[in-house]
């Protein structure tokens, strides 16, 4: 059903009523008719409209062309001119306002309908083009930020690796054993950092390209969590202790192990990384009827309130991270993995207090039907 809203601007009352009657017969909505350019601008500012039919010759200080120019620049609503006669100078002024059409009085219903439909379709097409151009611009900016981030994040660990390797080559035999171990540890840490960056980039790329698949299995999520945490504790060193707690029976849960690994490793890695002074990181697994939740809690630097609005936007990092390395891709990947499960994530954080991330998965008949045993 046609429901476009059209404003009629015509200072001849009989003509205005005739146009209104014809428009309503064609199925359009005419919320009001006005007789001056000033009134037209006021109405456009106050109510949603799809099109304006504007008489060029209006009584008063502002003619239809001036009103149309204001409506175009301020409100981006298409205008079709109504005119019985106009000299060359007036028509030239009208062209500058980029109207969506002209209707010459007197006109029949078919001409009116055709002009309006062409204008409305043109508006939709132009809007689609603007949206596409805006998305292309955003994509270009995202790519630029991506390559800048990649260059920056790789340059740091590569510099560390090169410096440590050169020192070992030049002074290896004369260096104390403790110092040699320190340089080797720096190389290993830098390689792990680069490997994590590559994994994040490739994983997000797969997700954006639609190749990240949801393949749930009957998973012993409790043992799965313990195995991952054992690996992470080894790499975390002695400054951080990862403490695992479980509530409820969680032996057979329908989840995708690859996606869960992404979720857990990113959340726990963040908890460790953003607790630079060390301390405990807690992972709590809770299983109840129809729900499985994973909660990661730390007492680290926390996330500022402004940054919490953009947690899952690629390459976004809070201003308080300082020199702590990171890509801004981890939580983006976490959110995509959770979405594929049909789950949800809640992050609560206070600066200087710490962060708690809670991921909840719900019993899903579709997922259960796809679930396979291993």
C-alpha positions in Angstrom: 0.0 0.0 0.0 1.3 3.4 -0.9 2.0 5.5 2.1 4.4 8.2 1.1 3.8 11.6 2.8 3.7 14.6 0.4 3.6 18.3 1.3 1.7 20.6 -1.1 2.9 24.2 -1.2 0.4 26.2 -3.3 -1.0 29.7 -2.6 -4.1 29.2 -4.7 -6.5 27.5 -2.4 -8.7 25.9 -5.0 -5.6 24.5 -6.9 -4.2 23.2 -3.6 -7.4 21.4 -2.7 -7.5 19.9 -6.2 -3.9 18.6 -5.9 -4.6 17.2 -2.4 -7.7 15.4 -3.7 -5.8 13.9 -6.6 -2.9 12.8 -4.4 -5.2 11.1 -1.9 -7.0 9.3 -4.7 -3.6 7.9 -5.9 -3.0 6.6 -2.4 -0.6 9.2 -1.0 -0.8 10.9 2.4 -1.1 14.7 2.4 -0.7 15.7 6.0 -1.1 19.4 5.3 -1.1 22.0 2.5 0.5 25.4 3.0 0.5 28.6 1.0 4.0 30.1 1.6 7.7 29.2 1.5 8.1 30.1 5.2 5.3 27.8 6.2 6.7 25.0 4.0 10.1 25.2 5.8 8.5 25.2 9.2 6.4 22.1 8.3 9.4 20.2 6.9 11.3 20.8 10.1 8.5 19.5 12.2 7.2 16.3 10.5 8.5 13.4 8.4 7.9 13.9 4.7 8.9 12.0 1.6 8.3 14.7 -1.1 7.4 18.3 -1.5 5.2 19.6 -4.4 6.3 23.3 -4.6 4.7 26.0 -6.6 7.4 28.3 -8.0 5.3 31.5 -7.8 4.4 32.1 -4.2 3.1 35.2 -2.5 5.2 36.7 0.2 8.9 37.4 0.6 10.1 33.9 -0.2 9.3 32.2 -3.5 9.2 28.5 -4.2 12.8 28.4 -5.4 14.2 29.9 -2.3 12.1 27.6 -0.1 13.2 24.6 -2.2 16.9 25.5 -1.9 16.5 25.7 1.9 14.6 22.4 2.1 17.2 20.6 -0.1 20.3 21.8 1.8 18.9 21.6 5.4 16.6 18.5 5.2 17.5 16.6 2.0 13.9 16.1 0.9 13.2 16.0 -2.8 11.1 18.8 -4.4 9.0 18.8 -7.5 8.1 22.2 -8.9 4.6 23.1 -10.0 4.6 25.9 -12.6 2.2 27.4 -15.1 4.8 29.6 -16.7 8.3 30.8 -15.8 10.8 32.9 -17.7 14.3 31.8 -18.6 16.0 33.4 -15.6 13.5 31.8 -13.1 14.1 28.4 -14.7 17.8 28.8 -14.4 17.4 29.6 -10.7 15.2 26.5 -10.3 17.8 24.2 -11.9 20.4 25.2 -9.3 18.3 23.7 -6.6 18.5 20.3 -8.3 14.7 19.6 -8.3 13.4 16.1 -8.8 11.0 17.2 -11.6 8.7 19.8 -13.0 4.9 19.5 -13.5 3.4 22.1 -15.8 -0.1 23.4 -14.9 -2.6 22.3 -15.9 -1.7 18.6 -15.5 -3.6 15.4 -15.6 -3.5 12.7 -12.9 -1.3 10.4 -14.9 1.4 13.1 -15.3 1.2 13.9 -11.6 1.5 10.2 -10.6 4.4 9.5 -13.0 6.4 12.6 -11.8 6.0 11.6 -8.2 6.9 8.0 -8.6 10.0 8.9 -10.7 11.1 11.3 -8.0 10.5 8.8 -5.1 12.4 6.0 -6.9 15.2 8.4 -7.7 15.4 9.4 -4.0 15.6 5.7 -3.0 18.4 5.1 -5.6 20.4 8.1 -4.5 20.0 7.1 -0.9 21.3 3.6 -1.7 24.3 5.1 -3.6 25.1 7.3 -0.6 25.0 4.4 1.8 27.2 2.3 -0.5 29.7 5.2 -0.8 29.7 5.7 3.0 30.4 2.0 3.5 33.1 2.1 1.0 34.7 5.0 2.8 34.4 3.2 6.1 36.0 0.1 4.6 38.8 2.2 3.2 39.5 3.8 6.5 39.3 0.4 8.3 41.9 -1.0 5.9 44.2 1.9 6.3 43.9 1.6 10.1 44.5 -2.1 9.8 47.7 -1.9 7.9 49.0 0.9 10.2 48.2 -1.2 13.2 49.8 -4.3 11.7 53.0 -2.4 10.9 53.1 -0.9 14.4 52.4 -4.2 16.2 54.9 -6.2 14.2 57.6 -3.5 14.4 57.9 -3.7 18.2 58.5 -7.5 18.6 60.6 -7.6 15.5 62.9 -4.9 16.9 63.1 -6.8 20.2 64.0 -10.0 18.5 66.7 -8.4 16.3 68.2 -6.5 19.2 68.3 -9.6 21.5 69.7 -11.8 18.7 72.5 -9.3 17.9 73.5 -9.0 21.6 73.6 -12.8 21.8 75.7 -13.0 18.7 78.1 -10.3 19.7 78.5 -11.0 23.4 76.9 -14.5 23.9 80.0 -16.2 25.3 80.8 -13.3 27.7 77.2 -12.8 29.0 76.2 -14.3 32.3 73.8 -17.2 32.0 71.0 -15.2 33.6 71.3 -12.4 31.0 71.4 -14.9 28.1 68.2 -16.5 29.4 66.6 -13.0 29.7 67.4 -12.3 26.0 66.1 -15.8 24.9 62.9 -15.2 26.9 62.5 -11.8 25.2 62.8 -13.5 21.8 60.2 -16.2 22.7 57.8 -13.6 24.1 58.1 -11.4 21.0 57.5 -14.5 18.7 54.4 -15.4 20.7 53.1 -11.8 20.4 53.6 -11.9 16.6 51.9 -15.3 16.4 48.9 -14.0 18.4 48.6 -11.0 16.1 48.6 -13.3 13.0 46.1 -15.6 14.6 43.8 -12.7 15.5 44.0 -11.2 12.0 43.4 -14.5 10.2 40.5 -15.4 12.5 38.8 -12.1 12.0 39.4 -12.3 8.3 37.7 -15.8 8.2 34.8 -14.4 10.2 34.3 -11.4 8.0 34.6 -13.6 4.9 31.9 -16.0 6.2 34.3 -19.0 6.4 34.2 -19.2 10.2 31.9 -22.2 10.7 29.8 -23.3 13.7 30.4 -27.1 14.2 29.1 -28.0 17.7 30.0 -31.3 19.4 29.2 -32.9 22.7 32.0 -31.4 24.7 33.3 -32.0 28.2 33.6 -28.3 28.7 35.0 -28.7 32.2 38.0 -30.7 31.1 38.3 -28.5 28.0 38.7 -25.4 30.1 41.3 -27.1 32.4 43.4 -28.2 29.4 43.4 -24.7 27.9 44.2 -23.0 31.3 47.1 -25.4 31.8 48.6 -24.3 28.5 48.0 -20.6 29.3 49.4 -20.9 32.9 52.6 -22.2 31.4 53.0 -19.1 29.2 51.7 -16.7 31.9 54.7 -17.2 34.2 54.8 -16.8 37.9 53.3 -13.3 38.2 49.8 -14.5 37.4 47.8 -17.4 38.7 44.8 -18.7 36.8 42.3 -20.1 39.2 39.5 -22.3 37.9 36.1 -22.9 39.6 33.2 -24.9 38.5 29.5 -24.9 39.6 27.1 -27.6 38.4 27.6 -30.7 36.2 29.1 -29.8 32.8 30.2 -33.1 31.3 28.3 -33.1 27.9 27.6 -29.6 26.5 26.8 -28.8 22.8 29.5 -26.3 21.8 32.0 -25.7 19.1 35.5 -26.4 20.6 37.3 -24.2 18.1 35.1 -21.2 18.8 35.2 -21.8 22.5 39.0 -21.9 22.4 39.0 -18.5 20.7 36.7 -17.1 23.3 38.6 -18.5 26.3 42.1 -17.7 25.1 41.2 -14.1 24.2 39.4 -13.4 27.4 42.0 -15.0 29.7 44.9 -13.4 27.7 43.3 -10.0 28.1 42.8 -10.6 31.8 46.5 -11.4 32.2 47.8 -8.7 29.8 45.8 -5.9 31.4 46.9 -6.9 34.9 50.5 -5.8 34.5 51.3 -6.0 38.2 50.3 -9.7 38.3 47.8 -11.3 40.5 45.0 -13.8 40.2 42.8 -14.4 37.1 39.6 -16.3 37.8 37.7 -18.5 35.3 34.3 -19.7 36.6 32.3 -22.3 34.7 28.7 -22.5 35.7 26.2 -25.1 34.3 22.5 -25.0 35.0 19.4 -26.3 33.2 19.6 -24.8 29.7 22.6 -22.5 30.3 26.3 -22.6 30.4 28.3 -19.6 31.5 32.0 -18.8 31.4 33.1 -15.9 33.6 36.6 -14.4 33.5 37.5 -12.0 36.2 40.7 -9.9 36.9 41.8 -7.1 39.1 43.7 -5.2 36.4 43.6 -1.7 35.0 39.9 -1.8 34.0 38.2 -0.2 31.0 37.1 3.4 30.9 33.4 4.0 30.5 33.8 5.7 27.1 35.8 2.8 25.7 33.1 0.3 26.9 30.8 1.6 24.2 33.2 0.3 21.4 34.4 -2.9 22.9 33.6 -5.1 19.9 34.7 -2.6 17.2 37.8 -3.7 15.4 41.1 -1.9 16.3 39.5 0.1 19.1 41.6 0.2 22.3 41.1 2.2 25.5 43.3 5.2 26.2 44.6 3.8 29.5 46.4 0.8 27.9 49.6 2.7 27.7 52.5 0.6 26.3 50.6 -2.7 26.7 50.7 -4.3 23.3 47.5 -5.3 21.6 45.6 -5.2 18.3 42.0 -4.3 19.3 40.8 -7.5 17.5 40.5 -10.0 20.4 37.0 -8.9 21.6 35.8 -8.5 18.0 36.6 -12.2 17.4 35.1 -13.2 20.8 31.8 -11.5 19.9 31.7 -13.3 16.5 32.3 -16.7 18.1 29.6 -16.0 20.7 27.1 -14.9 18.0 27.6 -18.1 16.1 26.6 -20.0 19.2 23.6 -17.7 19.7 25.0 -16.6 23.1 25.6 -13.3 24.7 28.5 -11.5 26.5 28.4 -9.0 29.3 31.4 -7.0 30.3 31.6 -5.0 33.5 34.6 -3.0 34.3 35.9 -0.2 36.5 39.2 1.7 36.0 41.7 0.6 38.7 39.4 -2.1 40.0 39.3 -4.8 37.3 37.1 -6.4 34.6 34.6 -9.2 34.6 33.5 -10.8 31.3 30.6 -13.2 31.4 29.7 -15.3 28.4 26.4 -17.2 28.4 25.3 -20.0 26.1 21.7 -21.1 26.0 20.2 -24.5 25.1 19.4 -24.3 21.4 17.3 -26.9 19.6 18.9 -26.1 16.2 22.4 -26.4 17.7 21.5 -29.6 19.5 20.2 -31.1 16.3 23.5 -30.3 14.6 25.5 -31.6 17.6 27.7 -34.6 16.9 29.6 -36.9 19.2 33.4 -37.5 19.0 
